[in-house]
């Protein structure tokens, strides 16, 4: 695709990146066939190819409108299009640039600006936990659509107290500790059994995704720098990896090296942080394999694993969790359209509730069709979104592993792997 950048973005880092991405696009349309919003709306401008044209026109100097912004807002950034693109177009990075440029050229309505600011500051602030507590108390009195967005209380579970020579860092996240606290606790318990201590630096926080999704790219970069500062002393002291049990956060932190590549203070550190970031699915199978009993297939029940887009498309981790669950004795049931988004997509379910609800209904119908006992996933947003309307339990797959192997005695020190096992990419 040919492009001539307008003066306002020519000779900028953003412009150079956008131009390189656009030149790879050959208009083939494979992306359109796998785009969830195009499948729902049937509008070329609500598919990747149409949005690419809108971004191209904007970067060439055409004045965007609120309609342009709406089509960009409707993108889930699920990156299914990147998986299906034969030309390797980095659509996710392009749409981030397009949204940022559009936000500077198109003024949103006061109501939209207020709602986005409210979501941003509520979810990434000290008042989220008390606000969630109040919302849970009032939940029975609220309209059904609002009830579905407020998760029920879940027990936090005990955090292990033993100390180990091997250590990894764990991102607590912004909403996960309040919405689903047992995810972090279950992760810590499983790794404790394997002789690895998980450390949550108190100065770390949100990965930055919330602010990227709500028109605050500068705030997202500030959060990235804060996390790098919080993790760096631990990495220097020997922590092996930065472990992610929320695949959406993992996808963001893997981008720190790219996002801060031009920052003279943080570029090198951010690149190392990204290189040492690992999803649970990349670390646990090799560690857990020696512990697994010879479980009969299906002896641990029927489960449907919903792979979040941030796991299968952004991080390109596919089939690993399903294989581990099968090795643990679960019957992992297949379901149709596993590659499609559930509609959670970070803040998308709050900013685009109608489309998010339609995608959730389609996903739940597919997940429930093979009649699983439990639905498992790998991202707190997906879990919360699906739980709002699911008739069966939805939980993180690490919680399932923790529950099924809670009675296995800890390994003796002679059996524990020694030395640094995680190396930078």
C-alpha positions in Angstrom: 0.0 0.0 0.0 1.4 3.4 -1.0 1.2 6.3 1.4 2.4 9.9 1.5 2.5 11.2 5.0 1.1 14.6 5.8 3.4 17.2 7.3 2.1 16.9 10.8 3.4 13.3 11.2 6.2 13.1 8.6 9.6 12.7 10.1 8.2 11.4 13.4 8.7 8.1 15.1 5.0 7.4 14.8 4.9 8.3 11.2 7.8 6.1 10.3 6.3 3.1 12.1 2.9 3.6 10.6 4.3 4.0 7.1 6.3 0.8 7.4 3.2 -1.1 8.6 0.9 0.3 5.9 3.4 -0.6 3.1 3.1 -4.3 4.1 -0.7 -4.4 3.5 -1.7 -5.9 0.2 -5.5 -5.4 0.6 -6.1 -9.2 0.5 -9.0 -9.2 2.9 -8.0 -12.3 4.9 -8.2 -10.1 8.0 -11.8 -9.2 7.3 -12.9 -12.8 7.3 -11.7 -13.3 10.9 -12.7 -10.0 12.4 -15.4 -10.3 15.1 -16.9 -6.8 14.6 -17.1 -7.2 10.8 -18.9 -10.5 11.3 -21.4 -8.7 13.6 -21.9 -5.4 11.6 -21.0 -6.4 8.0 -19.4 -2.9 7.5 -16.1 -2.8 5.7 -15.1 0.1 7.9 -15.6 -2.1 11.0 -13.1 -4.6 9.7 -9.2 -4.3 9.8 -8.9 -3.5 6.1 -11.4 -0.6 6.3 -9.9 0.7 9.4 -6.4 0.6 7.8 -7.8 2.8 5.0 -9.3 5.2 7.5 -5.9 5.5 9.3 -4.1 5.9 5.9 -6.4 8.8 4.9 -5.9 10.5 8.3 -2.1 10.2 8.2 -2.2 11.6 4.6 -4.0 14.7 5.9 -7.7 14.0 5.6 -9.6 15.4 8.6 -11.1 12.5 10.7 -14.6 12.8 12.0 -16.4 11.3 14.9 -17.5 8.5 12.5 -13.9 7.8 11.8 -13.2 7.6 15.6 -16.2 5.4 16.1 -15.0 2.8 13.7 -11.6 2.8 15.4 -13.2 2.6 18.8 -15.2 -0.4 17.8 -12.0 -2.4 17.1 -11.5 -5.0 19.9 -7.7 -5.0 19.2 -8.1 -8.8 19.5 -5.4 -9.2 16.8 -7.1 -12.1 15.2 -6.4 -10.2 12.0 -2.7 -10.4 12.7 -2.9 -14.2 13.1 -4.6 -14.5 9.7 -2.5 -11.9 7.8 -0.2 -13.5 5.3 1.8 -10.3 4.9 2.7 -9.8 8.6 0.9 -6.5 9.0 1.3 -5.3 12.6 -2.3 -4.0 12.8 -2.3 -3.7 16.6 0.5 -1.1 16.6 -1.1 0.7 13.6 -4.5 1.0 15.2 -2.9 2.4 18.4 -1.2 5.1 16.4 -4.5 5.8 14.5 -6.5 6.1 17.7 -3.9 8.4 19.3 -3.8 10.7 16.2 -7.6 10.7 16.0 -7.9 11.6 19.7 -5.8 14.8 19.0 -7.8 15.7 15.9 -11.4 14.9 17.0 -12.8 16.2 20.2 -15.1 13.6 21.9 -18.4 14.7 23.3 -18.3 15.8 27.0 -20.2 12.7 28.1 -17.8 10.3 26.3 -14.8 12.1 27.8 -16.3 12.0 31.2 -17.2 8.3 31.0 -13.7 7.3 29.7 -12.1 9.4 32.5 -14.3 7.8 35.1 -13.5 4.2 33.9 -9.8 5.1 33.8 -9.5 6.7 37.2 -11.9 4.3 39.0 -10.2 1.1 37.8 -6.7 2.4 38.3 -7.1 4.1 41.6 -7.3 3.4 45.4 -11.1 3.7 45.4 -11.7 0.7 43.1 -11.9 -1.8 46.0 -14.3 0.1 48.2 -16.4 1.0 45.1 -16.6 -2.7 44.2 -17.6 -3.6 47.7 -20.5 -1.1 47.6 -21.5 -2.3 44.1 -21.6 -5.9 45.3 -23.9 -4.8 48.2 -26.2 -3.0 45.9 -26.0 -5.7 43.2 -29.5 -7.2 43.8 -31.1 -3.8 43.3 -29.4 -2.9 40.1 -30.7 -3.6 36.5 -29.7 -7.0 35.1 -27.1 -5.6 32.6 -25.3 -3.8 35.5 -25.5 -6.9 37.7 -23.7 -8.9 35.0 -20.7 -6.5 35.2 -20.3 -6.8 39.0 -18.5 -10.1 39.9 -19.6 -11.9 43.0 -17.2 -12.1 45.9 -14.5 -14.8 45.7 -12.4 -16.0 48.5 -8.8 -14.8 48.3 -7.2 -18.0 49.5 -4.1 -18.3 51.6 -0.8 -16.9 50.4 2.2 -19.2 51.1 4.7 -18.0 53.7 7.7 -20.2 52.9 10.9 -18.6 51.4 12.8 -20.1 48.5 16.1 -19.5 46.8 14.3 -19.3 43.4 12.2 -16.2 42.9 10.0 -14.7 40.2 8.1 -11.5 40.2 4.3 -11.4 39.8 2.3 -8.4 38.5 -0.6 -7.9 41.0 -2.6 -5.9 38.4 -5.1 -3.1 39.0 -8.6 -4.8 39.3 -7.6 -8.5 39.6 -6.7 -8.4 43.4 -10.2 -7.1 44.2 -12.3 -8.8 41.5 -10.6 -12.3 41.6 -8.0 -12.4 44.4 -7.6 -16.1 44.4 -5.9 -16.0 41.0 -2.8 -14.5 42.4 -3.0 -16.7 45.6 -3.5 -19.9 43.6 -0.5 -18.9 41.4 1.7 -18.4 44.4 0.6 -21.7 46.0 1.3 -23.7 42.9 4.8 -22.2 42.5 5.5 -22.5 46.2 4.9 -26.3 45.8 7.4 -26.2 43.1 10.0 -24.4 45.2 9.7 -21.0 43.7 8.7 -17.9 45.6 6.6 -15.2 43.9 7.3 -11.6 44.9 4.8 -8.8 44.3 6.7 -5.5 44.5 4.4 -3.0 46.2 5.4 -0.1 43.9 4.2 -2.0 40.8 0.6 -1.6 39.6 -1.5 -1.5 36.4 0.3 -2.6 33.3 -0.9 0.5 31.5 -3.5 -1.1 29.4 -6.4 0.8 31.0 -4.9 4.2 30.1 -4.0 3.1 26.6 -7.6 2.1 26.1 -9.0 5.3 27.4 -7.1 8.0 25.5 -4.2 8.5 27.9 -1.1 7.2 26.2 1.2 9.4 28.3 -0.3 8.0 31.5 0.2 4.4 30.1 3.9 5.2 29.5 4.2 6.6 33.0 2.8 3.4 34.4 5.2 1.4 32.4 8.2 3.4 33.8 6.8 2.9 37.3 6.7 -0.8 36.9 10.2 -1.0 35.4 11.5 0.9 38.4 9.6 -1.4 40.8 10.9 -4.6 39.1 14.4 -3.6 38.3 16.0 -4.0 41.8 14.5 -7.5 42.0 15.8 -8.5 38.6 19.2 -7.2 39.5 19.0 -9.3 42.7 18.3 -12.5 40.8 14.6 -12.8 40.2 14.3 -15.1 37.2 11.2 -13.7 35.4 8.2 -11.4 35.5 5.3 -13.8 35.7 1.9 -12.9 34.2 -1.3 -14.7 35.1 -3.4 -12.1 33.2 -2.7 -12.6 29.5 -3.9 -9.1 28.7 -1.3 -7.6 31.0 1.3 -9.9 29.6 0.7 -8.7 26.1 1.1 -5.1 27.2 4.3 -5.7 29.3 5.9 -7.5 26.4 5.5 -4.2 24.5 7.4 -2.1 27.1 10.6 -2.5 25.1 8.9 -1.1 22.0 6.9 1.6 23.7 10.0 3.0 25.6 12.5 2.3 22.8 13.2 6.1 22.4 13.4 6.9 26.1 17.1 7.4 26.9 16.6 6.5 30.6 14.3 3.5 30.2 15.0 1.9 26.8 17.5 -0.7 27.9 15.7 -1.6 31.1 12.3 -1.8 29.4 13.8 -4.1 26.7 15.1 -6.4 29.4 11.7 -6.4 31.3 10.0 -7.4 28.1 12.5 -10.1 27.4 12.0 -11.6 30.9 8.2 -11.4 30.8 6.6 -14.8 30.8 3.0 -16.0 30.8 2.1 -18.8 33.2 1.6 -21.1 30.2 5.2 -20.6 29.2 6.7 -21.5 32.6 4.4 -23.9 34.4 4.2 -27.0 32.1 7.9 -27.7 32.2 8.0 -27.2 36.0 4.9 -29.2 36.7 5.6 -32.1 34.4 7.7 -34.2 36.8 4.9 -33.8 39.4 2.0 -34.9 37.4 0.4 -38.2 38.4 -0.6 -40.7 35.7 -4.1 -39.3 35.6 -6.7 -41.2 33.6 -8.0 -39.1 30.7 -11.2 -37.3 31.8 -10.8 -38.3 35.5 -10.7 -34.7 36.6 -13.9 -33.7 34.7 -14.9 -31.9 31.5 -13.5 -28.4 31.0 -13.8 -25.9 28.1 -10.7 -23.6 27.9 -11.4 -20.2 26.4 -8.0 -18.9 25.1 -8.1 -15.1 25.4 -7.1 -13.2 22.3 -4.2 -11.7 24.3 -2.9 -15.2 24.8 -3.5 -16.8 21.4 -3.2 -13.8 19.0 -1.1 -11.2 20.8 1.4 -13.5 22.5 1.0 -16.4 20.1 0.7 -19.0 22.8 -1.6 -21.7 21.6 -2.5 -25.2 22.8 -0.1 -25.2 25.8 -2.7 -24.8 28.5 -5.0 -27.3 26.9 -2.2 -29.9 26.8 -1.4 -29.2 30.5 -5.0 -29.6 31.5 -5.2 -32.9 29.6 -2.1 -34.1 31.4 -3.7 -33.2 34.7 -6.6 -35.6 33.8 -9.1 -33.1 32.4 -11.2 -33.8 29.4 -10.7 -30.6 27.4 -13.7 -30.4 25.2 -13.4 -28.6 21.8 -15.8 -25.9 20.8 -16.4 -23.9 17.6 -14.9 -20.5 16.8 -12.3 -20.7 19.7 -10.3 -18.1 17.8 -12.9 -15.4 18.1 -13.0 -12.7 20.9 -15.5 -13.0 23.8 -16.0 -9.2 23.8 -14.2 -8.4 27.0 -11.1 -6.8 25.4 -9.9 -4.7 28.4 -12.3 -1.8 28.8 -14.2 -2.7 25.7 -17.1 -4.2 27.6 -17.6 -0.9 29.4 -17.0 1.4 26.4 -18.8 -0.7 23.8 -21.3 -2.7 25.9 -23.8 -3.6 23.1 -21.2 -5.2 20.8 -19.4 -6.8 23.8 -22.7 -8.4 24.9 -23.4 -9.8 21.5 -19.9 -11.3 21.4 -20.2 -12.8 24.9 -23.5 -14.4 24.0 -22.0 -16.0 20.9 -18.9 -17.2 22.9 -21.0 -18.6 25.8 -23.2 -20.5 23.3 -20.1 -22.1 21.8 -18.5 -22.9 25.1 -21.6 -24.5 26.6 -22.6 -26.5 23.6 -20.2 -29.5 24.5 -21.6 -29.4 28.1 -18.4 -28.8 30.1 -18.4 -28.9 33.9 -16.3 -25.7 34.1 -15.1 -23.0 31.8 -11.5 -22.0 32.2 -9.6 -19.0 30.8 -6.4 -17.1 31.3 -7.4 -13.4 31.7 -9.4 -11.8 34.5 -11.4 -9.6 32.0 -12.6 -12.6 30.0 -13.4 -14.5 33.2 -15.5 -11.6 34.7 -17.2 -10.9 31.3 -18.2 -14.5 30.8 -19.1 -15.1 34.4 -21.8 -12.3 34.2 -24.0 -14.5 32.2 -22.6 -18.1 32.4 -24.8 -20.7 34.1 -21.7 -22.7 35.1 -18.5 -21.6 36.9 -15.9 -19.6 35.0 -12.4 -19.5 36.6 -8.7 -19.1 35.8 -7.0 -22.3 34.8 -4.4 -21.8 37.5 -7.2 -21.9 40.1 -8.3 -25.3 38.6 -4.8 -26.6 38.7 -4.3 -25.4 42.3 -7.6 -27.0 43.4 -6.8 -30.4 41.8 -3.3 -30.6 43.1 -3.6 -29.0 46.5 -3.0 -32.3 48.3 0.2 -33.2 46.5 3.1 -32.9 49.0 5.8 -30.4 48.3 8.9 -31.6 46.6 12.0 -32.3 48.7 14.9 -30.1 48.2 16.8 -32.8 46.4 14.2 -33.0 43.8 14.0 -29.3 43.1 15.6 -27.9 39.9 18.5 -25.6 40.7 20.1 -22.7 39.0 18.5 -20.0 36.8 16.0 -21.6 34.6 14.5 -18.5 32.8 16.7 -16.8 30.2 15.9 -13.6 28.3 14.5 -14.0 24.8 
